[in-house]
């Protein structure tokens, strides 16, 4: 068991939820007028029975799973549910689920009656190591990921590795992409451990989860509002988010977040070697590792012009120029680096030619 303090809240990491030391005290030490649990059909079935025995009386709100639900219409439904159920600013919203539940549930809580407290209980590897940590909340707009949102911290985060046993392998692998990113941007030794990990034998992940959370904590604590260093957490995401967006819009078969980010990291590693000094040997190492863990996808159906259009809406851009976070070496990442359209196209070709 480990507790990591970030800003004004704590992140507890355990193997089993029953070992969470601060969950029951949350309710005895705070006078919440009402408690709400936000879940999808999967976490309602597989995860709610794990936490329910430790909860006082609560009301359940359920939505459909999937990135396509992370939009303003679902938010309207959630705001109306909270209103109809009598939620007050002294109520608590528990976000029980993956990145969609956490991002949108936090956004809804942060905006309802100008803010009610919420906690995250992330149930996917992606949410545990990345999406739930750092206070970034938001929804998609017109298919563009996380275009509308805010920064607001949860009251607490409770991470338990046992929830990973409810996931299909592809979902675990999707979250693993973010862990690999953490090693690439900040910790070469961690990268070395991760790249040799057999995901199908991922039997004691809580130590790796802890290391990823520590890395994200260090970055976020130094730059909570993404004015500078926090941008390195977007390595692989400028291209990766564009690929994910178009795949979800029907241009090719839908990709999970980590699958798209793995492609983005290969492309942006190539850009790193081209414009930011990443050694060719490390580019090869990164490419080999990511291609080993993530089967190659055919991205030829995605028009470069459409990808560039999505990238132009990236929140990191400045003065109309697409900004990247690129590696100097494995474990050392820079930010606010531009690359022109020809280089971006060449990076996509590099991936497609693997």
PANURO-383920 format. One record per atom (N, C-alpha, C, O): residue in three letters; x, y, z. Coordinates in steps of 0.1 Angstrom, whole numbers, plus 5000, padded with zeros to 4 digits. Layout:
# residues N
ALAXYZ...
# end
This chain:
# residues 354
UNK500849885000UNK500050005000UNK500950125000UNK501950135007UNK500550224992UNK501250354992UNK500350474991UNK499250454985UNK500750584997UNK499950704996UNK500850814990UNK501950834995UNK500350874980UNK501150984973UNK500351114975UNK499151114972UNK500951214980UNK500251344982UNK500451434969UNK501651454965UNK499451484964UNK499551574952UNK498651694955UNK497451684956UNK499251814956UNK498451934959UNK497751914972UNK498351884982UNK496351924971UNK495651914983UNK494851784985UNK493951774993UNK495251684978UNK494551554979UNK495551444979UNK496751454974UNK495151324983UNK495951204984UNK495551104974UNK494351094970UNK496551024970UNK496250914961UNK496650784968UNK497850764971UNK495750704971UNK496050574978UNK496150464968UNK495250444959UNK497150384968UNK497350274959UNK497450144967UNK498350124975UNK496550054964UNK496549924971UNK496349814961UNK495949834949UNK496649684965UNK496349574957UNK494849544957UNK494249514946UNK494249544969UNK492849514970UNK492049634976UNK492649704985UNK490849664971UNK490149774976UNK489849774991UNK489849874998UNK489649654996UNK489349645010UNK490449695019UNK490249725031UNK491649705013UNK492849755021UNK492949905020UNK493949965026UNK492049975014UNK492150125013UNK491950175027UNK490950165033UNK492950245032UNK492950295046UNK492050415048UNK491650445060UNK491850495038UNK491150625040UNK489750635034UNK489250745033UNK489250525029UNK487950525022UNK486850545032UNK486050635031UNK486750445042UNK485650455052UNK485750585060UNK484750655062UNK486950625064UNK487050755071UNK486650875063UNK486250975069UNK486650865050UNK486150975042UNK484751015046UNK484351135046UNK483950915049UNK482550945052UNK482250975067UNK481251045070UNK483150925075UNK482950955090UNK483551095093UNK483151155103UNK484451135085UNK485151265088UNK484551385080UNK484951495083UNK483651355071UNK482951455063UNK481451445064UNK480951335064UNK480851555064UNK479351555066UNK478751575052UNK478251685049UNK478751475043UNK478151485030UNK476651475031UNK476151385037UNK475951565025UNK474451565026UNK473951445018UNK472951385022UNK474551415007UNK474151304999UNK475351244991UNK476351314989UNK475351114988UNK476451054981UNK475850994968UNK474850924967UNK476551024957UNK476150974943UNK477350894938UNK478550934939UNK477050784931UNK478050704924UNK477750714909UNK476650674905UNK478750754901UNK478550754887UNK479350634881UNK480450614884UNK478550554873UNK479150424868UNK478650404854UNK477750474850UNK479250314846UNK478750274834UNK478250134836UNK478350074847UNK477750064825UNK477149934826UNK478149834831UNK477849734837UNK479449854827UNK480449764831UNK480949774846UNK480949674853UNK481149904850UNK481649924864UNK480449894873UNK480649864885UNK479249924869UNK478049884878UNK478049734880UNK477749694892UNK478349654870UNK478249514872UNK479549454879UNK479349374888UNK480749504875UNK481949434880UNK482649504892UNK483349444900UNK482449634893UNK483149714903UNK482349764915UNK482849774926UNK481149804912UNK480249854923UNK480149754934UNK480149794946UNK479949624931UNK479849534942UNK481149524951UNK481049484963UNK482249564946UNK483449574954UNK483449684964UNK483849664975UNK482949804960UNK483049914969UNK481749934977UNK481750004987UNK480649884972UNK479349904979UNK479349864994UNK478749945002UNK479949754998UNK479949725012UNK480649825021UNK480349835033UNK481449915015UNK482150015023UNK481450155023UNK481950255029UNK480350165015UNK479650285013UNK478450305023UNK477750205026UNK478250425027UNK476950455034UNK475850465023UNK476150425011UNK474650505026UNK473650505016UNK474050595005UNK474550705007UNK473750554992UNK474050624980UNK473050614970UNK472150524970UNK473150704960UNK472250694948UNK473150674936UNK474150734934UNK472650584927UNK473450544915UNK473050614903UNK471850624900UNK473950664895UNK473650724882UNK474550644872UNK475750624874UNK473850594862UNK474550504852UNK474450564838UNK473450614834UNK475550564831UNK475550594817UNK476150484809UNK476750384814UNK476050494795UNK476650394787UNK478250414786UNK478650534788UNK478950314784UNK480350314784UNK480850364770UNK480050354760UNK482050414769UNK482650454756UNK482950604754UNK482250684760UNK483950624747UNK484350764744UNK483250844737UNK483150964739UNK482350784730UNK481350854723UNK480350914732UNK479551004728UNK480350874745UNK479450924755UNK479951054761UNK479251124769UNK481251084759UNK481851194766UNK481651324759UNK482451384753UNK480351374760UNK479951494753UNK478951574761UNK478551534772UNK478651684756UNK477751784763UNK476351724766UNK475751764776UNK475851644757UNK474551584759UNK474551494771UNK473551494779UNK475551414773UNK475651334784UNK475751414797UNK475151384807UNK476551524796UNK476651614807UNK475351674811UNK475051674823UNK474551714802UNK473251764804UNK472351664812UNK471651694821UNK472451534807UNK471751434814UNK472151414829UNK471351404838UNK473551424831UNK474051404844UNK473651524853UNK473351504865UNK473751644848UNK473351764856UNK471851754860UNK471551784871UNK471051704850UNK469651694853UNK469351584864UNK468551604872UNK470151474863UNK470051364873UNK470351424887UNK469651394897UNK471451494888UNK471851554901UNK470851644906UNK470551644918UNK470251724897UNK469251824901UNK468051754906UNK467451784917UNK467551654898UNK466351574902UNK466551494915UNK465551474923UNK467751454918UNK468051374930UNK468351464942UNK468651414953UNK468351594940UNK468551684951UNK469951704955UNK470251724967UNK470951694946UNK472351714949UNK472551864954UNK472051954948UNK473351874964UNK473752004969UNK475252014969UNK475951924965UNK475752144972UNK477152164971UNK477952084982UNK479152074982UNK477152034992UNK477751955002UNK477651804999UNK477951725008UNK477151774987UNK477051634983UNK478451584978UNK479251664975UNK478551454976UNK479751394970UNK479451314958UNK478551234958UNK480251324947UNK480051244936UNK481351154935UNK482451194935UNK481051024934UNK482150924933UNK482150874918UNK481150824913UNK483250894912UNK483450854898UNK484050714897UNK485250704900UNK483250614894UNK483750474894UNK483850434880UNK482850394874UNK485050434875UNK485250394861UNK486550434855UNK487450464862UNK486650424842UNK487850464835UNK487950614832UNK487350694839UNK488650644821UNK488950784818UNK487750864815UNK487650974818UNK486750804808UNK485550874804UNK484750914816UNK484351024817UNK484550814825UNK483850844838UNK484550954846UNK483951044851UNK485850944847UNK486651034855UNK486651174849UNK486351274856UNK486951184836UNK487051314829UNK485651384830UNK485551504833UNK484651314826UNK483351374825UNK482651394839UNK482051494841UNK482751284847UNK482251304861UNK482851414868UNK482051494875UNK484151434868UNK484751544874UNK484351674868UNK484151774876UNK484151684855UNK483751804848UNK482351844853UNK482051954856UNK481451744853UNK480051764858UNK480051814872UNK479351904876UNK480851744881UNK480851784895UNK481451924896UNK480952004904UNK482451954889UNK483152084890UNK482352204885UNK482552314889UNK481252174877UNK480452284872UNK479052284878UNK478352394877UNK478552184884UNK477252174889UNK477252264902UNK477952244911UNK476252364902UNK476152454913UNK477552514917UNK477852544928UNK478352544906UNK479752594907UNK480652504915UNK481752554920UNK480352384916UNK481352284921UNK480852214934UNK480552274944UNK480852074933UNK480651994944UNK481751894945UNK482351864935UNK482151854957UNK483351764958UNK483151624951UNK482051574950UNK484251574946UNK484151444939UNK485451364943UNK486451424946UNK485351234941UNK486551154942UNK486551064930UNK485551034924UNK487751014927UNK487950914916UNK488250774922UNK489050764931UNK487550674917UNK487950534919UNK488250484905UNK487350424899UNK489450504899UNK489650454886UNK489750304885UNK490350244893UNK489150254875UNK489050104874UNK489750044861UNK489749924859UNK490350134853UNK491150084842UNK492550124845UNK492850224852UNK493550054838UNK494950094840UNK495250234835UNK495950304841UNK494550264824UNK494750394818UNK494350504828UNK495050604829UNK493250494834UNK492750594844UNK493650594856UNK493850694862UNK494050474861UNK494850464873UNK496250534872UNK496650604881UNK496850514860UNK498250574859UNK498250704853UNK499250774853UNK497150754847UNK497250874840UNK495950964841UNK496051074847UNK494850914836UNK493651004834UNK493151064847UNK492651174847UNK493150984858UNK492551034870UNK493451124878UNK492951194887UNK494751134875UNK495751204883UNK496051344876UNK496351344864UNK495951444884UNK496351574878UNK495351684877UNK495651804874UNK494051654879UNK493051754880UNK492551804866UNK491851904866UNK492951744855UNK492351784842UNK491051714839UNK491051584840UNK490051784837UNK488651734835UNK488151784822UNK488451894818UNK487351714815UNK486751764803UNK485951664795UNK485851544798UNK485451714784UNK484651644774UNK485051674760UNK485751764757UNK484551584751UNK484851604737UNK483851704730UNK482651704735UNK484251774720UNK483351854713UNK483451834698UNK484551844693UNK482351804692UNK482351774677UNK483451664674UNK484151674663UNK483651564682UNK484551464680UNK486051494684UNK486851404683UNK486351614688UNK487651654691UNK487851624706UNK487051674714UNK488851554710UNK489051504724UNK489351624733UNK490251704731UNK488651624744UNK488951714756UNK489051864752UNK489851934758UNK488151904743UNK488252044739UNK487652134749UNK487952254749UNK486652084757UNK486052174767UNK486352114781UNK486051994783UNK486752194790UNK487052134803UNK487652244813UNK487552364810UNK488152194824UNK488652274834UNK489652204842UNK489852074841UNK490352274851UNK491252214861UNK490552224874UNK490252324879UNK490452104880UNK489952104894UNK490351964900UNK490151864894UNK490851974913UNK491351854919UNK490151774926UNK489251834931UNK490351644926UNK489351564934UNK489651574949UNK490651634953UNK488751524957UNK488951524971UNK489951414975UNK490651424985UNK489951304967UNK490851184970UNK490751094957UNK489851104950UNK491851014956UNK491850914945UNK492150784952UNK493150774960UNK491350684949UNK491550544954UNK491850454943UNK490950414935UNK493150404942UNK493550314931UNK493750174937UNK494450154947UNK493050074931UNK493249934936UNK493449844924UNK492649844914UNK494549774924UNK494949694912UNK493949584910UNK493949524899UNK493149544919UNK492249434917UNK491249464906UNK490749364900UNK490849584904UNK489949614893UNK490449574879UNK489749554870UNK491849574878UNK492349534865UNK492049394861UNK492049354849UNK491649304871UNK491349174868UNK489949164861UNK489649054856UNK489249264861UNK487949264854UNK488049314839UNK487049314832UNK489249344835UNK489449404822UNK489849304811UNK490649214815UNK489449324799UNK490049244788UNK491449294786UNK491849404789UNK492249204780UNK493749224778UNK493949354770UNK494849434774UNK493049384760UNK493249504752UNK493149634760UNK493849734757UNK492349634770UNK492249754779UNK493449774788UNK493849884790UNK493949664793UNK495249674801UNK496349724792UNK497149804796UNK496449664780UNK497549714771UNK497349864767UNK498349934766UNK496149904766UNK495850044763UNK496450134774UNK497150234771UNK496250104787UNK496850174798UNK498350164798UNK499050264802UNK498850054794UNK500350034794UNK501050134785UNK502150164788UNK500350184775UNK500950284766UNK501350404774UNK502450464772UNK500450444783UNK500750564791UNK501950544801UNK502750634803UNK502050424806UNK503150384815UNK504450394807UNK505450454812UNK504450344795UNK505650354786UNK506050494784UNK507250534784UNK505050574781UNK505250724780UNK505950784792UNK506850864790UNK505550744804UNK506150804816UNK507650774816UNK508450854820UNK507950644813UNK509350614812UNK510150694802UNK511250744804UNK509550704790UNK510250774779UNK510450924782UNK511550974779UNK509550994789UNK509651134791UNK510451164804UNK510951274805UNK510651064813UNK511151104826UNK512051004833UNK512851044842UNK512050874829UNK512750784837UNK513250664828UNK512450574826UNK514450674824UNK514950564815UNK515050434821UNK514750324815UNK515350424834UNK515450294841UNK514050234842UNK513850114840UNK513050314844UNK511650264844UNK511250214830UNK510650114829UNK511650284820UNK511450244806UNK512050104804UNK511450014797UNK513250084808UNK513949954806UNK513149844813UNK513049734808UNK512549864825UNK511749764832UNK510549734824UNK510149624822UNK509849844820UNK508549824813UNK508649754799UNK507849674796UNK509649794792UNK509749734778UNK509949584778UNK509649524768UNK510449534789UNK510649384789UNK509549314797UNK509649194800UNK508549394801UNK507449334808UNK506549254799UNK506149294788UNK506149134804UNK505149054797UNK503749084802UNK503449054813UNK503049164794UNK501749204798UNK500749094802UNK499849114810UNK500948984796UNK500048874799UNK500348804812UNK499648724817UNK501548844818UNK501848804831UNK502048924841UNK502848924850UNK501149014839UNK501149144846UNK500449124860UNK499349164863UNK501149044869UNK500548994881UNK500649084893UNK499849064902UNK501649164893UNK501849254905UNK502049404900UNK503149454902UNK500949454894UNK501149584888UNK501249704897UNK501549814893UNK500849684910UNK500749804919UNK502049884920UNK502050004922UNK503249814920UNK504449884921UNK504749974909UNK505250084910UNK504349924897UNK504550004885UNK503550114884UNK503850224880UNK502350084889UNK501350194890UNK501850304898UNK501750424895UNK502450274910UNK502950374919UNK504050454912UNK504050574914UNK504950394905UNK505950464898UNK505450564888UNK505850674887UNK504450514880UNK503850604870UNK503150724877UNK503250834872UNK502450694888UNK501750804895UNK502750904901UNK502551024901UNK503950854906UNK504950934911UNK505451034900UNK505651154903UNK505750974888UNK506251054877UNK505251164874UNK505651284872UNK503951124872UNK502951224869UNK502851334880UNK502651454877UNK502951284892UNK502851384904UNK503951484903UNK503751604905UNK505151444900UNK506351534900UNK506151634889UNK506451754891UNK505651594878UNK505451694867UNK504251784870UNK504451904868UNK503151734874UNK501951814877UNK502251914888UNK501752024888UNK502851864899UNK503151954910UNK503952074906UNK503752184912UNK504852064897UNK505652174892UNK504952264882UNK505352384880UNK503852214876UNK503152294866UNK501752254865UNK501352184856UNK500952284875UNK499552234876UNK498652274865UNK497752204861UNK498852394858UNK497952434848UNK498552424834UNK498052494825UNK499552344832UNK500052314819UNK500552434811UNK500252464800UNK501352524818UNK501952634812UNK503352604806UNK503852674797UNK503952494811UNK505352464806UNK505552314807UNK505152244798UNK506252274818UNK506752134819UNK505652034817UNK505951924812UNK504452054822UNK503451954822UNK503151914807UNK502551804805UNK503451994798UNK503251964784UNK503951834780UNK503551774770UNK505051794787UNK505751674783UNK504851554784UNK505151444778UNK503851564792UNK502951444794UNK502151424781UNK501451324780UNK502251514772UNK501551504759UNK502351434748UNK501951424737UNK503551384752UNK504351314742UNK503551204736UNK502951124743UNK503551204722UNK502751104715UNK501351134713UNK500651064706UNK500851244720UNK499451274720UNK498951364709UNK497851364705UNK499851444704UNK499451544693UNK499051464681UNK497951484675UNK499851374676UNK499551284665UNK498551174670UNK497551144663UNK498751124681UNK497951014686UNK496551054688UNK495650974684UNK496251164694UNK494851214696UNK494151234682UNK493051204681UNK494951284673UNK494351304659UNK493951174653UNK492851154647UNK494851074654UNK494550934649UNK493350874656UNK492450814650UNK493350894670UNK492150834678UNK490850904674UNK489850834672UNK490851034672UNK489651104669UNK489151064656UNK487951034655UNK489951054645UNK489451014632UNK489050864632UNK488050824625UNK489750784640UNK489250644640UNK487950624647UNK487150544643UNK487650714657UNK486350704663UNK485250764655UNK484050744657UNK485650854645UNK484650914636UNK484350834624UNK483650874615UNK484850704624UNK484550614613UNK485450614602UNK485150544592UNK486650674602UNK487550674591UNK488350544590UNK488850504580UNK488350474601UNK488950334602UNK488350264614UNK487550324621UNK488750144616UNK488150074628UNK488550154641UNK489750194642UNK487650164651UNK487950244663UNK489150194670UNK489250074672UNK490050284675UNK491250244682UNK490950284697UNK490350394700UNK491450204706UNK491550244720UNK492550354722UNK493450374713UNK492450434732UNK493350544734UNK494750504734UNK495550564727UNK495150404741UNK496550354741UNK497050304728UNK498250324725UNK496150244720UNK496550194707UNK496950314698UNK497950314691UNK496150424699UNK496450544691UNK497650614696UNK498450664688UNK497850624709UNK498950694715UNK500250614712UNK501350684710UNK500250484711UNK501450404707UNK501850444693UNK503050464691UNK500950464684UNK501250504670UNK501850654671UNK502850684665UNK501150734679UNK501650874681UNK503050874686UNK503850964682UNK503350794696UNK504750794702UNK505750744691UNK506850804692UNK505450654683UNK506450614672UNK506650734663UNK507750764660UNK505550794658UNK505650904649UNK506451024656UNK507351084650UNK506151054668UNK506751164675UNK508251134680UNK509051224681UNK508551004681UNK509950964683UNK510750984671UNK511851034671UNK510050964659UNK510750984646UNK510951144645UNK512051184641UNK509951224648UNK510151364648UNK511251404658UNK512051494655UNK511351344670UNK512351374680UNK513751344674UNK514651424676UNK513951244666UNK515251214660UNK515551314649UNK516651344646UNK514451364642UNK514651454631UNK514951594635UNK515751664628UNK514351644646UNK514451784649UNK514951814663UNK515151924667UNK515051704672UNK515351734686UNK516451654691UNK516751644703UNK517251584682UNK518451514687UNK518351384693UNK519351324698UNK517151314692UNK517051184698UNK517951094690UNK517851084677UNK518851014696UNK519750924689UNK518950824681UNK517950774685UNK519550784669UNK518850684661UNK518750554668UNK517750484666UNK519750514676UNK519650394684UNK518450394693UNK517750284695UNK518150504699UNK516950514708UNK515650514700UNK514650454705UNK515650574689UNK514450574680UNK514150424677UNK513050384677UNK515150354673UNK514950204670UNK514450134682UNK513550044681UNK515050164694UNK514550094706UNK513150124709UNK512350034712UNK512750244708UNK511350284710UNK510450214700UNK509350164704UNK510750224687UNK509950164677UNK509750014679UNK508649964678UNK510849944681UNK510849804683UNK509949764695UNK509149674694UNK510049834706UNK509249804718UNK507749824715UNK506949744718UNK507449944710UNK506049974708UNK505349884697UNK504249844698UNK506149844687UNK505649754677UNK505449614682UNK504549544678UNK506249584692UNK506149454698UNK504849444707UNK504149344706UNK504549544714UNK503449544723UNK502149584716UNK501049534721UNK502149664706UNK500949704699UNK500949664684UNK501849724677UNK500149574680UNK500049534666UNK499949654657UNK499249754660UNK500649644646UNK500549754636UNK499149774631UNK498449684628UNK498849904630UNK497549944624UNK497650004610UNK498750074608UNK496749984602UNK496750044588UNK496150184589UNK494950194591UNK497050284589UNK496550424590UNK496350484576UNK496050604576UNK496550414566UNK496350474552UNK494950534550UNK494850624542UNK493950474556UNK492650544553UNK492550684559UNK491550754556UNK493450724568UNK493350854574UNK494050954565UNK495250954563UNK493351054560UNK493951154552UNK494751244560UNK494351294571UNK495951274555UNK496851364562UNK496251504565UNK496451564575UNK495551554555UNK494851684556UNK493851684568UNK493751784575UNK493151574570UNK492251564581UNK492951554594UNK492551604604UNK494051474595UNK494851464607UNK495351604611UNK495351634622UNK495851674601UNK496451804604UNK495351904609UNK495651984617UNK494151884603UNK493051974608UNK492751944622UNK492552044630UNK492751824627UNK492551794641UNK493651844649UNK493451894660UNK494951824644UNK496051874652UNK496052024654UNK496552074664UNK495552094644UNK495452234645UNK494652284657UNK494752394661UNK493752194661UNK492852234673UNK493452194686UNK492852204697UNK494652134686UNK495352094698UNK495552214708UNK495952324703UNK495252184721UNK495252294730UNK496652354733UNK496852464738UNK497752284729UNK499152334731UNK499552424720UNK500652494722UNK498852434709UNK499252514698UNK499352664702UNK498652714710UNK500252734694UNK500352874696UNK500652944683UNK501452904675UNK499953054681UNK500053134668UNK499853044656UNK500453064646UNK498852954657UNK498552864646UNK499552764642UNK499352694632UNK500552744651UNK501652644648UNK501452524657UNK501152534669UNK501552404651UNK501352284658UNK502652254667UNK503752254662UNK502352244680UNK503452234690UNK503552084695UNK502552024697UNK504752034695UNK504951904700UNK505851904713UNK506551994715UNK505651794720UNK506651754731UNK507451644725UNK506951534722UNK508751664724UNK509651564718UNK510851534726UNK511251614735UNK511351414725UNK512351354733UNK513751414729UNK514051424717UNK514551444738UNK516051474736UNK516751334736UNK517451304727UNK516451264747UNK516851124748UNK515751054756UNK514851114761UNK515850924757UNK514950844765UNK515050894779UNK516150884785UNK514050944785UNK514050994799UNK514151144800UNK514251194811UNK514251214788UNK514451354788UNK513651414777UNK513951394765UNK512651494780UNK511651544770UNK511651694770UNK511651754780UNK511551754758UNK511351894756UNK509851924752UNK509151834750UNK509552054751UNK508152094748UNK508152224740UNK509252284739UNK507052254734UNK506852374726UNK507852364714UNK508452464710UNK507852254707UNK508752234695UNK507852224683UNK506852144683UNK508152294673UNK507252294661UNK507852194650UNK509052174650UNK506952144642UNK507352064630UNK506452094619UNK505152104621UNK506952104607UNK506052144596UNK505352024590UNK505551914595UNK504452054581UNK503551944576UNK504251834569UNK503951724570UNK505351874562UNK506151764555UNK506751674565UNK506751544563UNK507251724576UNK507851634586UNK506751544593UNK507051424595UNK505651604595UNK504551524601UNK504151414592UNK503951304596UNK504051444579UNK503751344569UNK504851234569UNK504551114568UNK506051274570UNK507151184569UNK507151094582UNK507450974581UNK506651144593UNK506651064605UNK505550954604UNK505650844609UNK504450994598UNK503350894595UNK503850784585UNK503450674587UNK504550834575UNK505150734566UNK506050634573UNK506150514570UNK506850694583UNK507750604590UNK507050494597UNK507450374597UNK505950534604UNK505150434611UNK504550324601UNK504650204603UNK503950374590UNK503350294580UNK504350194574UNK503950084570UNK505550234573UNK506550144567UNK507250044576UNK508149974572UNK506850044589UNK507349944598UNK506849804595UNK507249714602
# end
